[in-house]
Amino acid sequence: MPSLRSFSRFLTGLLVPLLLATLSGARASEAPAIGTDELPEIRIGYIEASFSPSERKAFAHTFLYLSAKLPQYRFTIRPYLVKDLDEAVRTKSIDFFLAASGFYRRLNYRGLRDLATLVTPTTASPDLAVGTVFLVKKDSPYRSFDDLKGLRAAANWQEGFTGVYVPMGEIAARGYDPDDYWTFVEAGSPVRRLLLAVNRGDADVAMARACTVEELHKTEPELVDGFRPIGLKETPGFPCMHSTALYPNWTFVSNDTVRWETARDITAALLSMPKTPEGASWGVTSNFNSVDDLYRQIRRGPFEYLRITSVRSFLERYWPFCALVLMAAVGLVFHSRRADHLVTKRTEELRLAMEKESEMSRHLETLERVSVIGAMSSLITHELNGPLNSIANSTRALERFAEMNDDAPAVVRRSLALISSQCARASEIVSRVRQYVKRREPESTLIEVNPILKRIVSQQSAVSAHARITGEIPALPVVLEWNPLEAELCVTNLVKNAVEATKHTPDAKIVVSLSLEEEKVRITVTDNARTTAESLAVHGAPLSSSKENGLGLGLLIVKTLTEKAMGHFSLERKDNVTEACITLPLPKPAEHSKKENVENDPQN
């Protein structure tokens, strides 16, 4: 007997690969004129580990029949693990798949469509073909379903339809919580492994698919006889033991990648297939409501969301997503705080820059005012000396005339004396003003021009909103004999004039350069303002300004201070560029050394 059973298992395991291997041979003999690689490919996946021996034969006949019935297609049939078949369906890497009805309804992917359901001799209807029988050892103390609470249940795998979900539906139907009634232990397929797990003590009860126990009894009766069923039910027309409700049988399902013509051909072939030698065929399930109701009752599969009944259950189920949202929220808060900090920092920098600009403007205005006042004071005091001298000379002549004529009225003598005294007082005031101007006049010193120009470029770049101000200033120090305040006043005035001139010029550019030419220093400010040589001559003239409220004193001050430093100032238009140039002589080496000695003399 053992040798006979071993031989029977050997034939069963060998039959399916042999039948599947004949597919390519049958295809080649029936359609020799067309290369198999040119035929449309139909990819079919199935879960081989879940089949019983009789089901293996039925499916092998089905695949062979489809290949012979539909020679216009090239079939690729591949076995999968359950998790791999789930991924293949989701990624649409297969066109059709053969699986349990529970697997099909659990996926709930858009576009899936059942085509046919397996009909076997042991089932009266494809709608009532799959169930679960609870098996315990014959010598166990468990007699009823209620005795099984809290035990370890051996199942094919943790998400098996008949091994886990169908038993959970029976638990829920009896009024118990399916989540806490049993502890499921994954033992694998086929049913023989479940029974062996109970025999080893790894589990207390086996969750066997209905009709598989009867098939196993044909080959290993001594193993099956060691177990007894618990909670059996009776269903008319269903001869196998079962402890739960019954559900639709194995189902042939199409993915949404399948063309309607292909789905039509496959469906017609399945429904027209004659019964296999084992009596299996294909039919149509009226509905899958029983499977959907089962999942809804146990809150699994497409109804998993029903398990969320509180905040705690939501967090337990979706904690990775919640953690991600929390991290995103924390990141958003951090970003907001950082953005606020940067805005505050930039605002403070802008405020300081504006204050610095205002201070620079006041400083420049003061320099301009002092320079203008000095220039105007010198001019006024110089011009007043002539009239005052004439008045004084005329008064002295009248006084001598009055002295020579004794009959001159006293009032005339007093008037002349008053005029003479007031004229002397006016001359004294003019003299004091001239002395004040001379004392306040800045003294020329040896200065390094490079840092002054760099500072002006940096300051004006910070306050210029539209013009790009750059400097072409050599690294080699350039020394001039000039007053630093006058130097800063002149160059700053030229840069600000260039900024004002380019306010309507796109891509405005201003360049401040420093160069040496034949013992002379050239400080040049160029801009690309849109103006003409005629307009520049008009607005560059002394006391003439293009500004709305300008007095035209800026360029006059620059010219005056430059010439006072023994230099030359020019303003001209060259090659579409306005160039303002200050040319100053380099100090002589002897004067350079003399000034340094004087500045370094401790007695001074």
Disulfide bonds with the S-S distance in Angstrom:
Cys211-Cys240 1.99
